[in-house]
Amino acid sequence: MKNRLKVLRAERDWSQAELAGRLDVSRQAVNAIETGKHDPSLPLAFRISRLFDMPIEDIFDDGARP
Amino acid sequence: MTRDGTMQISKSKSGADNFFISHLTASAAVIILWTGYLNTLPSFVAGLAAGLVLASSALMFLFRTKDEYTLATWHAGTSAAFAASVLFLLADAFTPAFENLSAADFRLGPLAAMTAYLMAVLIKRLRDRA
């Protein structure tokens, strides 16, 4: 699944470790999500959404939207 | 993150680090066990390696749920170990070469399953890093 996590993180000048700390996940998890190799669970997707104050569908793109 | 802006080490971070350190330890111990299977090693070295594999496996089991990514890597590893176990049982049942195996050779089954687990975790980590 494509996502804008890396861009949103860069906009805030956060490191992967800093974002991981804010989301209470490991840095490896943030890296895997950013590269699209790991899809976050629904609770983590909601935490990401709240952290960036954006709807989930503006961060993650499953390719189904026209 | 604390109020003064300093980074606090989360349970997820330390749990994931412990999981991956245990993975490295188990990998080194399994290499020693394979060396012991193919050649001869002093029994205390083989015993120490088996103990390390057991301890590392227990730690990986305990830390697997600390972070959802470690849980995903755990699942990748256990799927591979399951497949290796099934293949070993099938080979045992249907391959004539397995008929004359000694009791000691049957250590190969758990060792193959453990190797498959560790390899799958390593491959997933390397693939996800790119």
N, CA and C atoms of all chains as a GROMACS GRO file, in nm:
protein
  588
    1MET      N    1   0.085  -0.120   0.000
    1MET     CA    2   0.000   0.000   0.000
    1MET      C    3   0.089   0.125   0.000
    2LYS      N    4   0.058   0.219  -0.091
    2LYS     CA    5   0.137   0.342  -0.096
    2LYS      C    6   0.095   0.435   0.018
    3ASN      N    7   0.190   0.516   0.065
    3ASN     CA    8   0.156   0.611   0.170
    3ASN      C    9   0.247   0.733   0.163
    4ARG      N   10   0.205   0.840   0.234
    4ARG     CA   11   0.279   0.967   0.232
    4ARG      C   12   0.356   0.989   0.363
    5LEU      N   13   0.380   0.880   0.434
    5LEU     CA   14   0.441   0.893   0.566
    5LEU      C   15   0.578   0.960   0.562
    6LYS      N   16   0.658   0.919   0.463
    6LYS     CA   17   0.794   0.974   0.453
    6LYS      C   18   0.789   1.125   0.426
    7VAL      N   19   0.698   1.166   0.339
    7VAL     CA   20   0.685   1.309   0.305
    7VAL      C   21   0.637   1.388   0.427
    8LEU      N   22   0.535   1.334   0.494
    8LEU     CA   23   0.480   1.403   0.612
    8LEU      C   24   0.584   1.413   0.723
    9ARG      N   25   0.664   1.308   0.737
    9ARG     CA   26   0.770   1.310   0.839
    9ARG      C   27   0.876   1.414   0.803
   10ALA      N   28   0.913   1.416   0.674
   10ALA     CA   29   1.015   1.511   0.629
   10ALA      C   30   0.968   1.655   0.646
   11GLU      N   31   0.838   1.680   0.621
   11GLU     CA   32   0.783   1.814   0.638
   11GLU      C   33   0.800   1.865   0.782
   12ARG      N   34   0.793   1.772   0.876
   12ARG     CA   35   0.806   1.809   1.018
   12ARG      C   36   0.950   1.796   1.068
   13ASP      N   37   1.038   1.755   0.978
   13ASP     CA   38   1.180   1.740   1.011
   13ASP      C   39   1.202   1.640   1.125
   14TRP      N   40   1.128   1.531   1.120
   14TRP     CA   41   1.140   1.426   1.221
   14TRP      C   42   1.225   1.313   1.164
   15SER      N   43   1.302   1.250   1.250
   15SER     CA   44   1.375   1.129   1.208
   15SER      C   45   1.279   1.010   1.222
   16GLN      N   46   1.320   0.898   1.162
   16GLN     CA   47   1.237   0.777   1.176
   16GLN      C   48   1.224   0.738   1.323
   17ALA      N   49   1.333   0.753   1.398
   17ALA     CA   50   1.331   0.716   1.541
   17ALA      C   51   1.236   0.806   1.619
   18GLU      N   52   1.235   0.936   1.582
   18GLU     CA   53   1.147   1.031   1.650
   18GLU      C   54   1.000   0.998   1.622
   19LEU      N   55   0.970   0.969   1.495
   19LEU     CA   56   0.832   0.932   1.460
   19LEU      C   57   0.793   0.803   1.531
   20ALA      N   58   0.887   0.707   1.535
   20ALA     CA   59   0.860   0.579   1.601
   20ALA      C   60   0.828   0.602   1.749
   21GLY      N   61   0.903   0.693   1.813
   21GLY     CA   62   0.877   0.724   1.954
   21GLY      C   63   0.740   0.785   1.974
   22ARG      N   64   0.699   0.874   1.882
   22ARG     CA   65   0.568   0.938   1.893
   22ARG      C   66   0.454   0.839   1.871
   23LEU      N   67   0.480   0.736   1.788
   23LEU     CA   68   0.376   0.638   1.758
   23LEU      C   69   0.384   0.515   1.849
   24ASP      N   70   0.489   0.509   1.932
   24ASP     CA   71   0.514   0.394   2.019
   24ASP      C   72   0.528   0.263   1.940
   25VAL      N   73   0.606   0.272   1.834
   25VAL     CA   74   0.644   0.152   1.758
   25VAL      C   75   0.796   0.156   1.741
   26SER      N   76   0.852   0.051   1.684
   26SER     CA   77   0.997   0.049   1.663
   26SER      C   78   1.034   0.126   1.536
   27ARG      N   79   1.162   0.169   1.527
   27ARG     CA   80   1.209   0.238   1.407
   27ARG      C   81   1.198   0.147   1.285
   28GLN      N   82   1.220   0.016   1.307
   28GLN     CA   83   1.209  -0.080   1.196
   28GLN      C   84   1.066  -0.082   1.140
   29ALA      N   85   0.969  -0.066   1.230
   29ALA     CA   86   0.828  -0.065   1.185
   29ALA      C   87   0.801   0.057   1.097
   30VAL      N   88   0.851   0.174   1.141
   30VAL     CA   89   0.832   0.298   1.062
   30VAL      C   90   0.898   0.282   0.925
   31ASN      N   91   1.019   0.227   0.924
   31ASN     CA   92   1.090   0.208   0.798
   31ASN      C   93   1.013   0.115   0.704
   32ALA      N   94   0.962   0.004   0.758
   32ALA     CA   95   0.889  -0.092   0.676
   32ALA      C   96   0.758  -0.033   0.622
   33ILE      N   97   0.693   0.052   0.703
   33ILE     CA   98   0.568   0.116   0.657
   33ILE      C   99   0.600   0.218   0.547
   34GLU      N  100   0.704   0.298   0.570
   34GLU     CA  101   0.742   0.401   0.471
   34GLU      C  102   0.776   0.340   0.336
   35THR      N  103   0.844   0.225   0.336
   35THR     CA  104   0.883   0.161   0.210
   35THR      C  105   0.768   0.080   0.149
   36GLY      N  106   0.654   0.075   0.219
   36GLY     CA  107   0.538   0.003   0.167
   36GLY      C  108   0.550  -0.148   0.181
   37LYS      N  109   0.646  -0.194   0.261
   37LYS     CA  110   0.664  -0.339   0.278
   37LYS      C  111   0.576  -0.394   0.391
   38HIS      N  112   0.527  -0.305   0.476
   38HIS     CA  113   0.443  -0.349   0.587
   38HIS      C  114   0.322  -0.257   0.598
   39ASP      N  115   0.203  -0.316   0.596
   39ASP     CA  116   0.081  -0.238   0.615
   39ASP      C  117   0.052  -0.227   0.764
   40PRO      N  118   0.033  -0.104   0.814
   40PRO     CA  119   0.008  -0.091   0.958
   40PRO      C  120  -0.128  -0.149   0.996
   41SER      N  121  -0.139  -0.188   1.123
   41SER     CA  122  -0.268  -0.234   1.174
   41SER      C  123  -0.364  -0.114   1.178
   42LEU      N  124  -0.492  -0.142   1.194
   42LEU     CA  125  -0.591  -0.034   1.200
   42LEU      C  126  -0.566   0.060   1.319
   43PRO      N  127  -0.538   0.006   1.441
   43PRO     CA  128  -0.507   0.099   1.552
   43PRO      C  129  -0.387   0.189   1.523
   44LEU      N  130  -0.283   0.133   1.460
   44LEU     CA  131  -0.165   0.216   1.429
   44LEU      C  132  -0.198   0.318   1.321
   45ALA      N  133  -0.278   0.278   1.222
   45ALA     CA  134  -0.320   0.373   1.117
   45ALA      C  135  -0.396   0.491   1.179
   46PHE      N  136  -0.479   0.462   1.279
   46PHE     CA  137  -0.552   0.569   1.347
   46PHE      C  138  -0.457   0.659   1.426
   47ARG      N  139  -0.356   0.599   1.489
   47ARG     CA  140  -0.258   0.680   1.564
   47ARG      C  141  -0.182   0.772   1.469
   48ILE      N  142  -0.146   0.719   1.351
   48ILE     CA  143  -0.075   0.800   1.250
   48ILE      C  144  -0.165   0.915   1.205
   49SER      N  145  -0.290   0.879   1.180
   49SER     CA  146  -0.388   0.980   1.135
   49SER      C  147  -0.403   1.092   1.236
   50ARG      N  148  -0.413   1.056   1.364
   50ARG     CA  149  -0.428   1.157   1.471
   50ARG      C  150  -0.302   1.240   1.486
   51LEU      N  151  -0.185   1.174   1.475
   51LEU     CA  152  -0.058   1.246   1.492
   51LEU      C  153  -0.042   1.355   1.386
   52PHE      N  154  -0.076   1.322   1.262
   52PHE     CA  155  -0.061   1.419   1.153
   52PHE      C  156  -0.187   1.502   1.131
   53ASP      N  157  -0.291   1.473   1.210
   53ASP     CA  158  -0.417   1.547   1.202
   53ASP      C  159  -0.472   1.545   1.059
   54MET      N  160  -0.474   1.427   1.002
   54MET     CA  161  -0.524   1.410   0.865
   54MET      C  162  -0.608   1.283   0.858
   55PRO      N  163  -0.705   1.277   0.766
   55PRO     CA  164  -0.780   1.152   0.750
   55PRO      C  165  -0.688   1.040   0.699
   56ILE      N  166  -0.721   0.917   0.738
   56ILE     CA  167  -0.638   0.801   0.699
   56ILE      C  168  -0.620   0.794   0.547
   57GLU      N  169  -0.730   0.822   0.473
   57GLU     CA  170  -0.723   0.807   0.327
   57GLU      C  171  -0.635   0.914   0.260
   58ASP      N  172  -0.603   1.022   0.335
   58ASP     CA  173  -0.509   1.121   0.280
   58ASP      C  174  -0.364   1.080   0.304
   59ILE      N  175  -0.343   0.982   0.391
   59ILE     CA  176  -0.207   0.934   0.420
   59ILE      C  177  -0.179   0.804   0.344
   60PHE      N  178  -0.278   0.715   0.347
   60PHE     CA  179  -0.261   0.584   0.282
   60PHE      C  180  -0.348   0.575   0.157
   61ASP      N  181  -0.292   0.511   0.054
   61ASP     CA  182  -0.365   0.495  -0.073
   61ASP      C  183  -0.361   0.347  -0.112
   62ASP      N  184  -0.480   0.284  -0.112
   62ASP     CA  185  -0.484   0.143  -0.148
   62ASP      C  186  -0.500   0.123  -0.299
   63GLY      N  187  -0.503   0.234  -0.372
   63GLY     CA  188  -0.512   0.226  -0.518
   63GLY      C  189  -0.652   0.200  -0.569
   64ALA      N  190  -0.752   0.197  -0.479
   64ALA     CA  191  -0.890   0.166  -0.520
   64ALA      C  192  -0.969   0.290  -0.555
   65ARG      N  193  -0.918   0.408  -0.510
   65ARG     CA  194  -0.993   0.532  -0.538
   65ARG      C  195  -0.976   0.571  -0.684
   66PRO      N  196  -1.084   0.619  -0.747
   66PRO     CA  197  -1.074   0.658  -0.889
   66PRO      C  198  -0.989   0.784  -0.907
   67MET      N  199   0.784   1.054   2.372
   67MET     CA  200   0.841   1.189   2.384
   67MET      C  201   0.804   1.249   2.519
   68THR      N  202   0.903   1.303   2.590
   68THR     CA  203   0.873   1.362   2.721
   68THR      C  204   0.837   1.510   2.705
   69ARG      N  205   0.796   1.575   2.816
   69ARG     CA  206   0.752   1.715   2.808
   69ARG      C  207   0.865   1.809   2.769
   70ASP      N  208   0.987   1.776   2.815
   70ASP     CA  209   1.100   1.865   2.782
   70ASP      C  210   1.154   1.840   2.641
   71GLY      N  211   1.087   1.756   2.564
   71GLY     CA  212   1.124   1.736   2.425
   71GLY      C  213   1.226   1.626   2.402
   72THR      N  214   1.276   1.563   2.509
   72THR     CA  215   1.373   1.456   2.490
   72THR      C  216   1.300   1.327   2.452
   73MET      N  217   1.370   1.242   2.378
   73MET     CA  218   1.310   1.117   2.332
   73MET      C  219   1.318   1.011   2.440
   74GLN      N  220   1.206   0.948   2.466
   74GLN     CA  221   1.203   0.840   2.563
   74GLN      C  222   1.206   0.708   2.487
   75ILE      N  223   1.286   0.615   2.535
   75ILE     CA  224   1.291   0.485   2.466
   75ILE      C  225   1.162   0.412   2.496
   76SER      N  226   1.083   0.384   2.390
   76SER     CA  227   0.954   0.320   2.410
   76SER      C  228   0.971   0.172   2.434
   77LYS      N  229   0.865   0.109   2.489
   77LYS     CA  230   0.866  -0.036   2.510
   77LYS      C  231   0.879  -0.108   2.376
   78SER      N  232   0.816  -0.050   2.271
   78SER     CA  233   0.822  -0.111   2.139
   78SER      C  234   0.964  -0.113   2.086
   79LYS      N  235   1.036   0.001   2.106
   79LYS     CA  236   1.171   0.010   2.053
   79LYS      C  237   1.262  -0.090   2.122
   80SER      N  238   1.260  -0.090   2.256
   80SER     CA  239   1.349  -0.182   2.327
   80SER      C  240   1.307  -0.327   2.302
   81GLY      N  241   1.176  -0.352   2.292
   81GLY     CA  242   1.128  -0.488   2.264
   81GLY      C  243   1.174  -0.536   2.128
   82ALA      N  244   1.165  -0.448   2.027
   82ALA     CA  245   1.207  -0.485   1.892
   82ALA      C  246   1.358  -0.507   1.888
   83ASP      N  247   1.434  -0.419   1.957
   83ASP     CA  248   1.580  -0.438   1.961
   83ASP      C  249   1.616  -0.571   2.026
   84ASN      N  250   1.548  -0.604   2.137
   84ASN     CA  251   1.575  -0.732   2.204
   84ASN      C  252   1.541  -0.849   2.113
   85PHE      N  253   1.430  -0.836   2.038
   85PHE     CA  254   1.389  -0.942   1.945
   85PHE      C  255   1.497  -0.965   1.840
   86PHE      N  256   1.547  -0.856   1.780
   86PHE     CA  257   1.644  -0.872   1.671
   86PHE      C  258   1.782  -0.912   1.724
   87ILE      N  259   1.818  -0.871   1.846
   87ILE     CA  260   1.944  -0.918   1.906
   87ILE      C  261   1.935  -1.069   1.934
   88SER      N  262   1.819  -1.113   1.984
   88SER     CA  263   1.799  -1.256   2.009
   88SER      C  264   1.806  -1.335   1.879
   89HIS      N  265   1.755  -1.274   1.770
   89HIS     CA  266   1.762  -1.339   1.639
   89HIS      C  267   1.906  -1.360   1.596
   90LEU      N  268   1.989  -1.259   1.616
   90LEU     CA  269   2.131  -1.270   1.579
   90LEU      C  270   2.201  -1.377   1.663
   91THR      N  271   2.171  -1.378   1.793
   91THR     CA  272   2.231  -1.477   1.884
   91THR      C  273   2.192  -1.619   1.842
   92ALA      N  274   2.062  -1.638   1.815
   92ALA     CA  275   2.014  -1.771   1.774
   92ALA      C  276   2.078  -1.812   1.642
   93SER      N  277   2.094  -1.716   1.549
   93SER     CA  278   2.155  -1.748   1.419
   93SER      C  279   2.298  -1.798   1.438
   94ALA      N  280   2.375  -1.729   1.523
   94ALA     CA  281   2.513  -1.770   1.548
   94ALA      C  282   2.516  -1.910   1.612
   95ALA      N  283   2.424  -1.934   1.706
   95ALA     CA  284   2.420  -2.064   1.775
   95ALA      C  285   2.381  -2.176   1.679
   96VAL      N  286   2.288  -2.147   1.586
   96VAL     CA  287   2.246  -2.250   1.489
   96VAL      C  288   2.360  -2.283   1.392
   97ILE      N  289   2.439  -2.182   1.355
   97ILE     CA  290   2.557  -2.208   1.270
   97ILE      C  291   2.652  -2.304   1.343
   98ILE      N  292   2.670  -2.282   1.472
   98ILE     CA  293   2.756  -2.372   1.552
   98ILE      C  294   2.697  -2.513   1.555
   99LEU      N  295   2.563  -2.522   1.570
   99LEU     CA  296   2.499  -2.654   1.574
   99LEU      C  297   2.513  -2.728   1.440
  100TRP      N  298   2.502  -2.654   1.328
  100TRP     CA  299   2.522  -2.716   1.196
  100TRP      C  300   2.665  -2.765   1.182
  101THR      N  301   2.760  -2.684   1.231
  101THR     CA  302   2.901  -2.725   1.228
  101THR      C  303   2.919  -2.854   1.309
  102GLY      N  304   2.851  -2.861   1.423
  102GLY     CA  305   2.858  -2.981   1.507
  102GLY      C  306   2.794  -3.101   1.440
  103TYR      N  307   2.690  -3.077   1.359
  103TYR     CA  308   2.624  -3.187   1.290
  103TYR      C  309   2.712  -3.240   1.177
  104LEU      N  310   2.778  -3.150   1.105
  104LEU     CA  311   2.858  -3.191   0.989
  104LEU      C  312   2.997  -3.239   1.030
  105ASN      N  313   3.050  -3.184   1.137
  105ASN     CA  314   3.182  -3.226   1.187
  105ASN      C  315   3.164  -3.271   1.333
  106THR      N  316   3.273  -3.279   1.401
  106THR     CA  317   3.261  -3.308   1.544
  106THR      C  318   3.304  -3.186   1.624
  107LEU      N  319   3.223  -3.155   1.721
  107LEU     CA  320   3.253  -3.043   1.810
  107LEU      C  321   3.258  -3.097   1.953
  108PRO      N  322   3.336  -3.032   2.041
  108PRO     CA  323   3.330  -3.072   2.182
  108PRO      C  324   3.186  -3.064   2.233
  109SER      N  325   3.148  -3.162   2.314
  109SER     CA  326   3.007  -3.169   2.356
  109SER      C  327   2.963  -3.045   2.433
  110PHE      N  328   3.057  -2.982   2.507
  110PHE     CA  329   3.016  -2.863   2.584
  110PHE      C  330   2.985  -2.746   2.490
  111VAL      N  331   3.054  -2.741   2.373
  111VAL     CA  332   3.027  -2.634   2.275
  111VAL      C  333   2.887  -2.654   2.215
  112ALA      N  334   2.859  -2.780   2.177
  112ALA     CA  335   2.726  -2.812   2.120
  112ALA      C  336   2.618  -2.786   2.224
  113GLY      N  337   2.644  -2.821   2.349
  113GLY     CA  338   2.547  -2.798   2.457
  113GLY      C  339   2.523  -2.650   2.480
  114LEU      N  340   2.632  -2.574   2.476
  114LEU     CA  341   2.621  -2.429   2.495
  114LEU      C  342   2.540  -2.366   2.381
  115ALA      N  343   2.568  -2.412   2.256
  115ALA     CA  344   2.494  -2.359   2.141
  115ALA      C  345   2.346  -2.395   2.150
  116ALA      N  346   2.317  -2.519   2.190
  116ALA     CA  347   2.175  -2.560   2.204
  116ALA      C  348   2.107  -2.475   2.311
  117GLY      N  349   2.178  -2.448   2.420
  117GLY     CA  350   2.123  -2.364   2.527
  117GLY      C  351   2.097  -2.223   2.478
  118LEU      N  352   2.190  -2.170   2.396
  118LEU     CA  353   2.173  -2.035   2.341
  118LEU      C  354   2.052  -2.028   2.248
  119VAL      N  355   2.035  -2.134   2.167
  119VAL     CA  356   1.918  -2.138   2.076
  119VAL      C  357   1.789  -2.137   2.157
  120LEU      N  358   1.786  -2.219   2.263
  120LEU     CA  359   1.666  -2.226   2.347
  120LEU      C  360   1.637  -2.092   2.413
  121ALA      N  361   1.741  -2.031   2.472
  121ALA     CA  362   1.722  -1.903   2.542
  121ALA      C  363   1.680  -1.793   2.444
  122SER      N  364   1.747  -1.789   2.327
  122SER     CA  365   1.714  -1.685   2.228
  122SER      C  366   1.572  -1.704   2.175
  123SER      N  367   1.534  -1.830   2.153
  123SER     CA  368   1.399  -1.858   2.103
  123SER      C  369   1.295  -1.813   2.206
  124ALA      N  370   1.323  -1.840   2.333
  124ALA     CA  371   1.230  -1.798   2.438
  124ALA      C  372   1.218  -1.646   2.441
  125LEU      N  373   1.332  -1.576   2.426
  125LEU     CA  374   1.329  -1.429   2.426
  125LEU      C  375   1.252  -1.376   2.306
  126MET      N  376   1.275  -1.438   2.188
  126MET     CA  377   1.202  -1.393   2.068
  126MET      C  378   1.052  -1.414   2.087
  127PHE      N  379   1.017  -1.527   2.150
  127PHE     CA  380   0.875  -1.555   2.176
  127PHE      C  381   0.816  -1.449   2.270
  128LEU      N  382   0.893  -1.413   2.373
  128LEU     CA  383   0.844  -1.315   2.470
  128LEU      C  384   0.832  -1.175   2.409
  129PHE      N  385   0.927  -1.139   2.323
  129PHE     CA  386   0.929  -1.002   2.269
  129PHE      C  387   0.852  -0.988   2.138
  130ARG      N  388   0.795  -1.096   2.087
  130ARG     CA  389   0.734  -1.090   1.953
  130ARG      C  390   0.617  -0.994   1.945
  131THR      N  391   0.545  -0.973   2.058
  131THR     CA  392   0.427  -0.887   2.053
  131THR      C  393   0.455  -0.743   2.098
  132LYS      N  394   0.580  -0.709   2.123
  132LYS     CA  395   0.612  -0.574   2.169
  132LYS      C  396   0.590  -0.469   2.061
  133ASP      N  397   0.591  -0.515   1.936
  133ASP     CA  398   0.580  -0.422   1.824
  133ASP      C  399   0.515  -0.498   1.709
  134GLU      N  400   0.429  -0.433   1.630
  134GLU     CA  401   0.358  -0.509   1.527
  134GLU      C  402   0.450  -0.554   1.414
  135TYR      N  403   0.562  -0.485   1.395
  135TYR     CA  404   0.655  -0.529   1.290
  135TYR      C  405   0.731  -0.655   1.334
  136THR      N  406   0.770  -0.662   1.463
  136THR     CA  407   0.836  -0.784   1.511
  136THR      C  408   0.738  -0.902   1.504
  137LEU      N  409   0.610  -0.875   1.528
  137LEU     CA  410   0.510  -0.982   1.518
  137LEU      C  411   0.499  -1.032   1.373
  138ALA      N  412   0.506  -0.937   1.277
  138ALA     CA  413   0.501  -0.976   1.135
  138ALA      C  414   0.622  -1.060   1.097
  139THR      N  415   0.741  -1.023   1.148
  139THR     CA  416   0.860  -1.102   1.117
  139THR      C  417   0.854  -1.239   1.185
  140TRP      N  418   0.799  -1.241   1.308
  140TRP     CA  419   0.780  -1.369   1.379
  140TRP      C  420   0.691  -1.462   1.296
  141HIS      N  421   0.581  -1.407   1.242
  141HIS     CA  422   0.489  -1.488   1.162
  141HIS      C  423   0.557  -1.540   1.034
  142ALA      N  424   0.638  -1.457   0.971
  142ALA     CA  425   0.711  -1.501   0.851
  142ALA      C  426   0.802  -1.618   0.887
  143GLY      N  427   0.869  -1.607   1.002
  143GLY     CA  428   0.960  -1.713   1.046
  143GLY      C  429   0.888  -1.842   1.080
  144THR      N  430   0.778  -1.831   1.155
  144THR     CA  431   0.708  -1.953   1.196
  144THR      C  432   0.642  -2.023   1.078
  145SER      N  433   0.598  -1.946   0.977
  145SER     CA  434   0.543  -2.008   0.855
  145SER      C  435   0.650  -2.091   0.786
  146ALA      N  436   0.770  -2.034   0.776
  146ALA     CA  437   0.881  -2.106   0.711
  146ALA      C  438   0.919  -2.230   0.791
  147ALA      N  439   0.920  -2.219   0.925
  147ALA     CA  440   0.954  -2.333   1.010
  147ALA      C  441   0.850  -2.443   0.996
  148PHE      N  442   0.723  -2.404   0.986
  148PHE     CA  443   0.616  -2.502   0.967
  148PHE      C  444   0.634  -2.575   0.834
  149ALA      N  445   0.663  -2.498   0.728
  149ALA     CA  446   0.683  -2.559   0.595
  149ALA      C  447   0.802  -2.655   0.598
  150ALA      N  448   0.910  -2.615   0.666
  150ALA     CA  449   1.029  -2.701   0.675
  150ALA      C  450   0.997  -2.829   0.751
  151SER      N  451   0.917  -2.819   0.858
  151SER     CA  452   0.880  -2.937   0.936
  151SER      C  453   0.796  -3.034   0.852
  152VAL      N  454   0.700  -2.979   0.777
  152VAL     CA  455   0.615  -3.063   0.691
  152VAL      C  456   0.700  -3.132   0.584
  153LEU      N  457   0.791  -3.057   0.522
  153LEU     CA  458   0.880  -3.115   0.420
  153LEU      C  459   0.965  -3.226   0.479
  154PHE      N  460   1.015  -3.204   0.602
  154PHE     CA  461   1.098  -3.306   0.667
  154PHE      C  462   1.016  -3.432   0.693
  155LEU      N  463   0.893  -3.415   0.740
  155LEU     CA  464   0.807  -3.531   0.768
  155LEU      C  465   0.773  -3.606   0.640
  156LEU      N  466   0.746  -3.531   0.531
  156LEU     CA  467   0.716  -3.594   0.401
  156LEU      C  468   0.838  -3.670   0.350
  157ALA      N  469   0.954  -3.607   0.362
  157ALA     CA  470   1.078  -3.673   0.318
  157ALA      C  471   1.103  -3.798   0.400
  158ASP      N  472   1.074  -3.789   0.529
  158ASP     CA  473   1.092  -3.904   0.618
  158ASP      C  474   1.001  -4.019   0.576
  159ALA      N  475   0.878  -3.985   0.533
  159ALA     CA  476   0.780  -4.089   0.500
  159ALA      C  477   0.803  -4.150   0.362
  160PHE      N  478   0.846  -4.068   0.267
  160PHE     CA  479   0.848  -4.114   0.128
  160PHE      C  480   0.985  -4.126   0.064
  161THR      N  481   1.090  -4.080   0.129
  161THR     CA  482   1.222  -4.086   0.065
  161THR      C  483   1.301  -4.205   0.120
  162PRO      N  484   1.344  -4.298   0.032
  162PRO     CA  485   1.417  -4.416   0.080
  162PRO      C  486   1.545  -4.380   0.156
  163ALA      N  487   1.608  -4.267   0.118
  163ALA     CA  488   1.733  -4.229   0.183
  163ALA      C  489   1.715  -4.204   0.332
  164PHE      N  490   1.591  -4.172   0.374
  164PHE     CA  491   1.566  -4.143   0.514
  164PHE      C  492   1.546  -4.270   0.598
  165GLU      N  493   1.536  -4.387   0.531
  165GLU     CA  494   1.502  -4.510   0.606
  165GLU      C  495   1.612  -4.553   0.702
  166ASN      N  496   1.736  -4.524   0.664
  166ASN     CA  497   1.846  -4.572   0.748
  166ASN      C  498   1.904  -4.464   0.839
  167LEU      N  499   1.824  -4.361   0.866
  167LEU     CA  500   1.875  -4.255   0.952
  167LEU      C  501   1.884  -4.303   1.097
  168SER      N  502   1.990  -4.262   1.163
  168SER     CA  503   2.004  -4.297   1.304
  168SER      C  504   1.922  -4.200   1.388
  169ALA      N  505   1.910  -4.232   1.516
  169ALA     CA  506   1.834  -4.143   1.606
  169ALA      C  507   1.898  -4.004   1.609
  170ALA      N  508   2.031  -4.000   1.603
  170ALA     CA  509   2.101  -3.870   1.606
  170ALA      C  510   2.068  -3.786   1.484
  171ASP      N  511   2.047  -3.853   1.369
  171ASP     CA  512   2.015  -3.778   1.247
  171ASP      C  513   1.880  -3.708   1.256
  172PHE      N  514   1.794  -3.756   1.345
  172PHE     CA  515   1.663  -3.693   1.355
  172PHE      C  516   1.667  -3.559   1.428
  173ARG      N  517   1.788  -3.520   1.476
  173ARG     CA  518   1.804  -3.382   1.524
  173ARG      C  519   1.793  -3.286   1.407
  174LEU      N  520   1.813  -3.342   1.287
  174LEU     CA  521   1.810  -3.261   1.165
  174LEU      C  522   1.675  -3.191   1.147
  175GLY      N  523   1.566  -3.257   1.185
  175GLY     CA  524   1.432  -3.199   1.168
  175GLY      C  525   1.415  -3.067   1.241
  176PRO      N  526   1.433  -3.066   1.375
  176PRO     CA  527   1.421  -2.940   1.448
  176PRO      C  528   1.524  -2.836   1.404
  177LEU      N  529   1.644  -2.884   1.370
  177LEU     CA  530   1.749  -2.792   1.327
  177LEU      C  531   1.711  -2.726   1.195
  178ALA      N  532   1.653  -2.806   1.102
  178ALA     CA  533   1.609  -2.751   0.973
  178ALA      C  534   1.496  -2.651   0.994
  179ALA      N  535   1.404  -2.683   1.086
  179ALA     CA  536   1.291  -2.592   1.114
  179ALA      C  537   1.343  -2.460   1.173
  180MET      N  538   1.437  -2.471   1.266
  180MET     CA  539   1.494  -2.350   1.330
  180MET      C  540   1.569  -2.267   1.226
  181THR      N  541   1.643  -2.336   1.138
  181THR     CA  542   1.718  -2.265   1.033
  181THR      C  543   1.621  -2.192   0.940
  182ALA      N  544   1.513  -2.262   0.903
  182ALA     CA  545   1.412  -2.200   0.814
  182ALA      C  546   1.352  -2.077   0.880
  183TYR      N  547   1.324  -2.087   1.011
  183TYR     CA  548   1.268  -1.973   1.085
  183TYR      C  549   1.363  -1.852   1.081
  184LEU      N  550   1.490  -1.881   1.115
  184LEU     CA  551   1.588  -1.771   1.122
  184LEU      C  552   1.614  -1.709   0.986
  185MET      N  553   1.619  -1.795   0.882
  185MET     CA  554   1.642  -1.745   0.746
  185MET      C  555   1.526  -1.657   0.701
  186ALA      N  556   1.402  -1.701   0.731
  186ALA     CA  557   1.285  -1.624   0.688
  186ALA      C  558   1.281  -1.487   0.756
  187VAL      N  559   1.316  -1.483   0.884
  187VAL     CA  560   1.320  -1.354   0.956
  187VAL      C  561   1.428  -1.264   0.896
  188LEU      N  562   1.545  -1.324   0.868
  188LEU     CA  563   1.655  -1.245   0.809
  188LEU      C  564   1.616  -1.191   0.671
  189ILE      N  565   1.557  -1.278   0.586
  189ILE     CA  566   1.519  -1.235   0.451
  189ILE      C  567   1.413  -1.125   0.458
  190LYS      N  568   1.315  -1.140   0.548
  190LYS     CA  569   1.211  -1.037   0.560
  190LYS      C  570   1.272  -0.903   0.603
  191ARG      N  571   1.365  -0.908   0.698
  191ARG     CA  572   1.429  -0.784   0.744
  191ARG      C  573   1.507  -0.718   0.630
  192LEU      N  574   1.581  -0.800   0.554
  192LEU     CA  575   1.662  -0.743   0.445
  192LEU      C  576   1.572  -0.687   0.335
  193ARG      N  577   1.464  -0.759   0.303
  193ARG     CA  578   1.371  -0.712   0.198
  193ARG      C  579   1.301  -0.583   0.240
  194ASP      N  580   1.260  -0.577   0.366
  194ASP     CA  581   1.184  -0.460   0.413
  194ASP      C  582   1.270  -0.337   0.431
  195ARG      N  583   1.400  -0.357   0.438
  195ARG     CA  584   1.490  -0.243   0.460
  195ARG      C  585   1.503  -0.158   0.334
  196ALA      N  586   1.493  -0.221   0.217
  196ALA     CA  587   1.514  -0.151   0.089
  196ALA      C  588   1.407  -0.047   0.063
   0.00000   0.00000   0.00000
